[in-house]
C-alpha cells in the first residue's frame, strides 16, 4: 500500500489521525508513525507558514490578523507543533532519524527557516543528546565513525547553516534541567554541533550578533561549574568534572582555530571600553570572557597542591597560554583580551577587596609563579605575570591587614604568607628525587594607605 502523504485534499483527516496516535502514545505505533512521517516532511514544510525571524519577536503581519491561513496551511502549522511531542521525538531519534533529516533538508532546500519548527527542533536535539546511541554520537569524527562520521548527514542538515539555526532559535538550547545531568560525553557532542554552527557564522562573515551562539557559549562555559567540589580531593583528574573541563577547553581551542582561519576583521577592537559596552563586543570578546569564567571556575580548586596544579596549569593555563598556543592572528587578540580581564579583576581589589578577585590572583600566582623566568614557553604570559607580581608586591600586606580572609584566598596549597619577613613563600616539599624542600620567595612592600578604597 502507498504511504499516505499530507496534502491539500487530506489535511483534516491526516491531522486527526496523527493526533489520535500521538495522544495514545503507544511506543510501537509511534515508531511506525515516526518512520512514515518522512514521506510527508517535504509537504509539511512546503505548506507551512514561513514568518522568517519575525516569529521570534511574536510579530504578526496585518494580513494575518485579518484572516486566517488556508486550511492546508493552518493544519501544516498545527502538525509541526504536534510532532514536537517528546514521545514522538524520542521515537524519531531512536528508530527514524531519517524523518528529522527529511524535515531539515526540506527547510534548507526551500529556504523556509521561519516555520513553527522550534519546539520540534529543540526536542529532537535534547532527545538525541540524552540517547548516546543517537546520530549525534555516531556522526562524530571520521576516524571514530567511518563514512558517516565524515559526511555527518543529519548534523550538517541541522546545524551547518547559521542562518537557519538563528531563525529557528532553539536548536542549540538544551533542556534547562536535563543539562545539569550531562556528562563529559554529552557536553562533547553538544560542543561539536555548536562548532558546526559557529563555523558557518564565521564563514558567512559574522552577520551581526548571534543570539543562539551567545547563549550556547554561556551554557558551555558553565559545564564545569562544579569544579569547586574537587577542592581537597586527592584523585580529581579522573572525575567527570575534570573531563568536562577538558571538553570546554577543547571547545575554546577549536573556536579560536575557526577564527584564525578567517583572519581578524577590521571592525574588531583590541580593547572595548566599558562605556561602549555590548554593541562593540564581538566573539573575540565572548571567547575571552569564556576563558575568564573557566579560569574562575578552576581557581576554586586550591588543594591539594598537585591536584590544584594539574587542574589550574595543566588543564587550563598550559592548554591556552603557554607553549605558543593561540599563536594565530585571532588567538593573539583573544589572549590580549583575557590578560586584560584577569588583570582588571585583580587590580579592582585595590578599590574593593573581594573573593572573586582573590581567587583569580591565587590562580595567576600559582600558574605563573613568583619569579619571572626567561624562556619561550611562557612568553605569552610574561607581561601579565610582571603586572600581577607588581600589584601583589605593592598591595598584599595591606590586603592582609584589611581583610585576612580575602588575603588567604589568594594563596593556594603550598603558598604561605610570612608576615614577620613580609614575603610570600612557595614551598615544594621533598618528593621524588628532591631530598629537601625548595622555597621561592616574593618580597612584599610594607602596607601603605591607598586612596579611594571602599569599606
N, C-alpha and C positions, 0 to 999 in steps of 0.2 A: 504494500500500500504506500501511496505517496504521502510523505510527511506534510501535515498542514502548515502553511506559511501565512503569516499575518499579512492582511491586505485590506483594501477598501471594502470588499464585499463580506468579509467575515470578522470585521473588527470587534463587534459586540460579542459574538459567540466565542471568539478566540480569548478575549479578555475575561469573560465569565468563567470559561472552563479553566483557564490558568489560575484564576483567583481561587476556585474551589480546591484545586490540587495543592496550592501553596498553603491555603488555610488548613487543609487536612494535615499537611506536614509529614506524610509518610516518607521515611528516608529512601525506600526502594523507588517509590513513584517520583520523588524529587530528583533522583539520579537519572531517571528516564527523561523527565522534563528538562533537566539541565542540558542533556545531550541534544534534544530536539529543538531547543531554543536557538541553537546555532543557525538553523535554516531561516529563522525569522529575524536574525540580528540586523542584516542589511536593511530590511523593510522597516523595522522599528526606527532605526536611525534616520532613514530617508523621510519618514512621515512625521517624526518628532519635531517640535518647535525649537528652533535654534535662536537663542537670545544673546549669544556671544557672552562677553564678560559682564554685560549689564545684569545677568541673572545673579551675580554675586553681590549686587548692590540693591536687589529687590526693586529694580526699576521696571516699571510697566508702561509700555507704549500706549498711546491714546487709542489706537485701533483695537488693542487687546481689551481695553476697558469697555469699548462699545459693543463688541460682540465676541462670543467665544469662538474657538477654532473649529474647523470642520471635524466631524465625528471621527474619522480615521486618524486625524492629528491629535485630537484630545485623548483618545484611547491609547495612542502610542506613548504620549506623555505619561499617562497613568501606568502603563505597563512597565515603563522604565523605572518608575518608583516601586512597582510591585515586585519586580525581580531583584530589588535590593534587599529582600528578606534574607536575614542572616543564614537561615537554614538552607535556602536555595544557593546562596553564595558559597556556603560550605560544600554543598554537593558539586557545584561547578568546579571549585578548586580541587576537590578530591578525585572526581571522575571525568569532568568535561572541561578542562581548561581551554579547549578549542572554542568554546562558546564565548568566553571572555575575549579571546583573540579575535573572533569574528566581529564582536561589538566595537572594539577599539580600532581595528583595521578599517571598518566601515566609517567610523568617525574621521579617521585620518584621510581616507580616500575622498570623502565628501567635504572635508574641512568644516564639519559641523561639530564644533567643540563646546557649544553652549547649550546642549540639550540637557534634560534633567537626569544626568547620569552620576551626579556627585555622590549620592548615598551608595549606589551600587559600586562605584569605583572604590570608595573608602572601605566598604565591607569585603570586597574581593581581596584588596591588599592586606587587610588585617587577618582575614582567614588564611591567606597564603603565608603570612609571616608566622601564624600560630601552628601551621602544619609543616613540619620540617621535611615532608616528602613532596612538597608542592613545587611548582615551576620556579619560584624564587630561589630555591636551593639547588635545583637541577640545572638551572641556567646560570651557573657560576662561571668560572674560567674554563677555557678550552682544555687545559691540561687536567682539569678535575672532571669535566662532564662531556668531553668529546665534542662532536659536531654541534650538538645543541648548545653547549657552552660557548662555542664560537659565534653561532648565529643569534642566540638569545631571542627567539621569535616573539614570545609574548612580552618579555621585559622591554624589548625595543618598541613594540607597538604601544605599550602603555606609558613608558617613561622617557623615551628618547626624543620627544617633541616638547620643548619647554612651553611653547605657545599653548598647546593642548593641556598640558599639566596645569599651567597657570589659570586657564579658563575654567577647567573643571574645579580646581581649587582645593580638593580634598584628597587627591591621590597620595600625597605624602604626609597625611595626618594620621598618626597611629591612634589606636584606641587609648583614651586618657588613662584608663585603669589597666588595660592589658599590657601596655608597655612597661609598667612597673615590674612585671614578672619576666620580661625578656632577658634571655641570657646572651652571652657574647656572640653565639652563632646567629641569633635573630637580629641583633644590632648590626652584625656584619652584613647580613642580607639587606637590611634597611639602608645602610650606608651605600651599598652597591647601587641601589635604584636611585638614591638621591644624587650620586655622582653622575649617573646617566643623564638626569635632567640638568644638572649643573653644567655638564659638557655641552649640551645643546644651548643652554643660556649663554655661555661664553662664546660659542661658535656663532650665534646669532648677533653678537656684538653688544651684550649687556643691555638688552632692551628695557631700560628703566629698572625701578626697584622690583624685585621678585618677592612677593609675599610668601609664596609656598616654600621657596628655598630659605628665606629668612626664618620661617617657623621651623623648618626641618633642622636648620643649624642650631636652634635653641634646644630641640629635642636631643640631638646628638651630643651636644656639649654637656648635657646633664645625665648622659648614660652611665657615667661613673661617679655619680653624686654621692654614693655611699662609701667612698674610699676612707672616710673617717672611721669606719668600723674596723679597719685594718690596723689602727693605731695600737701599739703594744702587742700585735700579733706576730709570732715568730715564723710563720710559714705563709706569708701573704702572696708570694709570687704565683702560686698555683691556684689562687682563688678566682672565682668568676668576676669579681670586681676588678681585679688586675687584668684579666683577659679583656674585659670591656674597655678598660683604659687603653690598652694597646690597639683595640679596634678604632677608638676615637682618634688616636694619634695617627694611625694609618690613613684614616679618612682625611685628616688635615693635610698630610703629605701628598695624597693623591689630588686633593683640591688645588693645592699650590702648583703641582705639576701641570694641571689643566690650565691654570692662569699663565704659567710660564710659556706654554705652547702658543698662546695668543699674543703675548707681549703686553706691556703696560700701556694702556690708552693714555692719551694726552690729558684727559679730564681727571685722572686720578691724582689726588693731592697727597703729598707725603705726610703733611700734618693737617688735620681738620680741627680748627679752633672750636672751642666749646660753644661760642656764641653763634657759630654757623650751624652746628648740630647735624641732625639726621639728613637733611636734604643733600649734603655734600659727602655723606658717607657712601662707600662702595663696598663690594665684597672683600676688598683688601682689608678694610676696617672690620668687617664682620668676622673674617677668619682670625685677625689679630685678637679681637675680643674673645673669640672662641678659645684660642691658645691661652689667653689670660685666665679664663674661667677654669680650664683644665689644670693650669698651674695652681690656682687657688684650691681646687679640689685635692690635688696631690699634696699640697702644703699641710693638710690636716694630719698626714702620717708623719709623726715626729720621732717614733721609737718602735722597735729597737734600731740601733744605728745602721746595721747593714740593710735591713728591710727598708728603712727610710731612704737610704742612698739608692737602693735598687729601684724604688718607685719614682723618686724625685729626679734622679740623674739619669739612670739607665733607660727608664721607660718614657720619660718626658723630655728633659732638657737635652740629653745626648742625642735623641732622635730628631730634635728640631733645630738646635743651635750649633752644636759642636761638629767637628769633622767635616766642615764645608757643606753641611746640609743647607737646603734652601739657598743655593748659590746662584739661581737664575734671576732674571730681572724682577719677576713677581715675588720670589722668595725674599729678595733683599728689601723690597718695600714692606712686606709683611713683618720681617724681623725688626725693621726700624720701628714700626708701629707697636710691636709687642714690647720692645725695650722702653719706649716712651710710656706705655701703660703701666709697666712694672715700676719704673722709677717715680712716676707721678703718684702712684698709690703709696709708695714708701715715703716720699717727700711730704705727702699730705699729713703724715703723723706729726710733723712739726707744728701744724695748726691744730690737729685733732687726733691725739693718740687713740688707736683703735685696734681690735684684734685682727681684723682682716689685713690691714697694713702690716701688722706684726708677723702674721703667718707668711705673707709674701716676702718680707725681709728675711725671715728664717729660711725660706726656700732658697733665696738668692745667695745667702751666706753659705748654705750647705752645698749647693751645686757648683758655685764658682770659687769658693774657698776664701780664706782670709789673706792670701798673698797673691799678688799679680804675677803670674808666670809668663815667660816668653814661649811662644810656640804657635804653630799654625792651627792646631786642632781647636783652640778656643778663642781665636782671634775675633770671631763674630760677637762675643760677649765681653770682650776686654774693656770697652768703653763703659758699658753698663756696670761691670764689676768695679771699676775705679770710682764711678759716681756713687755706687752703693756703699763702698768702703769709706769714702769720704763722709757721706751722710752719717754712717754708723759711728765713725770716729768722733764726729762733732757732737752727736746728739744722744748716744746710747746712755751715757752716765746720767744725763738729765732725765731721759725717759724712765730709767730705773728708779730714780728718786721720785718722779711724778706719779708713776703707776707701775709698781713692781710686777704685777700680774701680766700687764701688756708686754713689759720687757722680757719676762720669762718666756712668753710665747714666741719670741724672736729666736730662741735657741733650741735647736733640735738635740736629740740624744748624742752625747759626745762633745757638746759645746757648752761651756760654762762661762759665767761672769766672775772674774776675780776682782772683787770690789776693793780689796786692800791695795792692789797694784794697778788698778784702773786698766784692765785689759780683758779681752775675750780670749778664751783658751779652747783650742780644739785638740782633743786627745784621741790618738789612735792607739788602742790597747795592744799589749803584747799578744801577738797572734801569728800563727803560721811560722814563717822564718824570722819574724820580728821578736827579738828576745826581750826588749824593753819597750815601754810605752813611748810614743813620739808625740811631741807637743808643737803646736803652731799658735802664735800669739798675734793679736791685733791690739796695739796700744791705743787707748782712748783718751780724749781730751776731758779735762775736768768739767763739771756741769757749769753752764753759764746761762743767764736768763735769755730767753728768746722771745721777741715781741709777737703779739697777735696770736697767742695760743688760747684756745677756748677751754674753759673748765667744763 
